[in-house]
Amino acid sequence: MLVPLLLLVLVGRVEWTAYAAFGAFTSLYGRNHARPERAGMQVVAGGFLTLAVTLGVLVSLAPDSRWLVVPVGALLAAGGSLTSDAYGWHPPGPLFLVFGFAVCAMVPSTPVTVLVAAGIAALSALLSLAVAQVGVLREPGSWEPPVLPAPRFRDALAAPGAGTHLLRHVVALSIAGAVATALDWQHPYWAMVAAVVVLSGPDLLSRLTRGVQRVVGTLLGLGVATVVLAWHPQAVTAVLAIVVLQVLTELFVGRNYAVALLFITPLALLMGQLAHEAPIGPLLRDRLLETVLGAVVGAVVLLLVPDRAARHDA
């Protein structure tokens, strides 16, 4: 995260930092895998992240693109969920694909920006791949080429409840995004991302728990964000703060999601402020309202569209 963001800030292109940030999310994948398997997973995930960023910029060129983001983002969530299952991604799910697409779709752009965004995201993903392989420098003879995972889309589709789960993504994100857009909230993708979070998890209880953690963690995280944003970090200082928050997020996200949101919330807001500064008060309000909206919609859809297996057992 540090290198691409800092480079763009130093050359005066802060408006491109979102493309670099989502490419850098490649580094999140495969942390528990051996180096060759991790590299293979990151090649695939980095490619899809770059495609999501590029698709977002393409959508931003369309007239009234705010409304187009909703159905495309909902379909991307379903497709990303299936792709994650087919490739066995870790962390699983379409969260980063939807987030990257929606953010880039809401940023004003020109046709030239499409190539710029794709190039920056791809280069940032490649840097993440390189960083993941840096341990080879200690043992040069241990290097092995990336082991690309074989996609198993047929198995993913045949899994119990797979079709229902894809439907839930389409329905929940469509409703959350449409309501937030109709209310003219400035970041409707926050509602869509919150809905994705609620739909993640192996079973109903874990999904609903994750939704509660999302709301509670965001509420507490807004307190941290208030302090960070009131400090008004800019340029290099903002990048350094983002990196510190990213490190803290990664230290806690695997242990307790609500605690991790103490850092995820100011991280997301600060990244947005770095590219396009906005008044702090409305920003904090929108973050809370849209998070609650997405979490509630996701929970309602989960309860109204249960897995067939669960309904049969009942």
N, C-alpha and C positions, 0 to 999 in steps of 0.2 A: 504493500500500500504506500509506503513512504517514498520509494524511488520515483514511480510514475507521477504521483501527485506533486511532489516537490519539483520535479523537472518541469511540469506544465505551469506551475506557479511562477517559477523563475523565468520562464520565457514569456510570461504574460498571457497565458491561455487558460485562465481559471474556468472559463465556460466549457472546457473539454474535460474537466476533472471527473465528471460522472462516468464518462466512457472508460476512463482508465481504472476507476474504482471497481466497476463491475467486472472488468477483465481480471483485476487482481483477486477477485473472489475465487478464481481458479485454485488458489493456494489452500482453500478451505477443504478441498476434496481429498479423500484417501489418506487421511492422517494416520489411520491404524493399519495401513497396508505396507507391505515391503516396497522398497524403492521402485522396482520395475512395474509392479501392479499400480502403485500410486501414480507413477508417471502416465501409465495408460489411461487411468481414470481421469487424470487432469487434462490429458489431450482431448478426450471426448467432452468433458464438462466445459473446458475452456472454449471449445468450438461452439457448443450450444450457447454459452454465455455471450460470445461474440455475435452469434446469429440473433439472439434476443435483443441486444443493443442495436444492431443494425435494423431489425424489424421495427423497433420503437422509433428510430429516426425516420424511417420510411412512413410510418403512420402519422408522425408529426407533420408531414408535408400535406396531408389530406385536409380539405376544408372541414371545419368543425371537428377536428381530430379528437377533442375531448370525449365525444360520444363514441367514436370508433374504437377508442382504447378499451372500452368496456367489453364488447363481444370478443374482440381479438385477444384481450388479456384473459378472458374466461376460457376460451378454447386453448390458449397457450398453457394455462394452468393444468387443464386436463391432459393435454399432450405431454407436458413436462412431467406430470405425475407418472404417466405410463412409461415415459422414457427413463425416468429415474429407477422405476421398478425393473425395467428390462435390462438396464446396465448395472444394477446393484449399486447405485451411487451412495456414498457416505460423505456428508450428511444427505439423507434422502429427501425427496420431494421437489416441487417446482418453485419454491419460495424465491430463490435468487433469480431465476429466469423471469418470473412475473415482475419482481421488483425492478430488475434492470430494464425490461421492456417498457414498463409503465412510466418510470422516471424519464427515460429518454424520449418517450412519446409525448410527454408534457412540456418538453423544452423546445422553444422555437428554433427552427433550423432551416437550412437551404438545401437544394439538391447536392451541393458539394459536401455538405456535412455528412452525408451518408457514407462516403468513402473515408472521410476523416475519422468518423466514429468507429467504423469497422476496423480501420488500421490501428487506431489507438487501443481499442479493446483487445485486438489480437496480439499486439506487441506487449501489452500489460500481462496477458495470459501467458505468453512465452517467457516473460521475466519470472512469473510465478513458477513455471516449470523448471527454469534454470535454478532458482533458489532452492526448490525441493531436491535438486540433485547435487547441491553444494557439498554434501557429505562425502561424495566420491573423491574429493580432493585429498582426503586423508588416506584413502585406499584406492588409487587409480585402477588397480586391477580388478576391483569389485564391480565396476560399472557394467550394467546390462541394458540392452535396449528396452524401451517401454513395452509392456505387455498389454496390448489393447484388449479391453473386455469384449467378449462376444455378446451382442444384444440378443435378448430372449423375449421379444415382444409377444410371441405366441403364448409362452408360459405366463407372462405378466397379465395378458388378457384373460387367460383361462383360470387364473387364481380366483378363489371364492370371493365374491363381492367386488371384483375389479370393475365391472361395468357400472355398478351402483356408485362406486367411489368416484369414477370419472364424471358421472352425471352430477354428483354433488358439487364437484368443482365448478362445472359450468353454471349450475343454478345459483350457488352461493355467490360467486364472483360477479355474475351478471346483476343480481339484486343489489349487492353491496355497492358495486361501482355505479349502477344506474341511480340509486338513491343519493349517493354522495354528489354525483354530477348534477342531478336535478336540483339539489339544494345549493348548487353553485359553490360548494366547498372547493378550496384551491388545490387540495391534494387528494383527490378521490382514490388514488391508488393505495393510500394508506388503509382505507377500508377494505380494498381487495386483498392486500397483503395480510391483514388481520384475519380475514376469512380463510386464507390459505393456511395460516398457522393453526387455526382451530381444526381444520380438516386433516392435519398431520397427526401421526401417532398410530400405534398398532391396534387400538380398540377404542370403544366409545368413551370409557372413563378417562383414559389418558388424553383423548382429544378435548373433552370438556375441561379437564384440569388445565390443559395447556391454554385454552381460551381464557380461563380465569387468571392464570399467571400473566397472560398478555395484557389484560386490562389493569390488574393490580401493579404489575411491574412498570407499565407505561405511566401510570399515575404517579408512582414514586420517582420514576426516571425523569418526569417533567420537572421535579424539584431540582434534580442535578442539572438538567438542561438549562433551567432558569439561571443558575449560577454561572454555568459555562458561557451561555450566550450573552449574559450581562457583561461579561468580561470583554466581549467584542474581539475575539481573536481573529486575525486576518492574515492572509498570505502564508508565509512560512510558519508563523505561530499557530495558525489554524490547522495546517497540515500536521504539525507535531502533536497538537491536541487530539486530532483524529487518530493518529497512530497509537497514542497512549490508550485512548478509549477502545480501539480495536484489540489491543493486547489484553486489556481487562475483560472485554467481551469474551474472547476466546478462552480465558482462564476459567470463566464461570459458566458459560453456556452449556457445557456438558454436565454440569453439576446441578444447577438450579436455574431454570429459564427466567423466572421472575427476577432473581438477583441480577442475571445478565442484562436484563432490560434497564437496569439502572445506568448502564453504559451504552446499550444499543440505542436508547432514545436520544440522548444528547449527541451520539455519533451520527445518527441519521439526520438530525436537524442541523448539525454543524456542517455536514457535507453539503446539504442544500444551501445553507447560508454562504458557503465558500463560493459556490457558482452563481447564485442569484440571491442577494440579501433581501430579506423581507422583515416587516415589523414583527417583533418577538411575541407580543401578546396574542394576536390572531394566529400566529404559527403554533403556539402552545395549545391554544383552544382547539384548533383544527386537528391536531395530533390526537388529543384525547377523544373528541367526538367521533372522529372517523375510526379510531381503534375500537371504541365501544360498539359502533355500528357494525363493523366487520365481524367482530367477535360474536355479537348477538345473532347476526344473520347466519354465520357459520354454525352456531350451536342449534338454531332452529332448524336449519336444513338437515343437520345430523339427526335430529330427533324425528323429523317428518319423513326422512328418506333413510330408514335403517337398512342394514345389511340383510340380505335374505336369510343368511344362516342364523343371525340373531333373532329374526322374526320367527323362523321355524322352531328354534329352541324354546322360544317363549310359548 
